[in-house]
């Protein structure tokens, strides 16, 4: 698997959110303060990010601030994605 660029991650998260809320979401909109995201939907975001970007989000990374905006989720994905991938034997 290749690494994702910031623009790819932002676009993919933005498309997911737009489909769920039936509106385009600016990358810096606070999803919780604006009411677009509930606590239940935040868990869906965790699952989406883990599946879409082959990540595991655990412990300290599960704090709300990491899911507040598309930009903060993008930063989280970029930080957690593997530095490199190795072919399995």
Secondary structure, DSSP 4 states (H G I P E B T S, - for coil): -PPPPHHHHHHHHHHHHHHHHTS---TT--TTTTTS--HHHHHHHHHHHHHHHT----GGGGSGGGGSSHHHHHHHHHHHS-S------
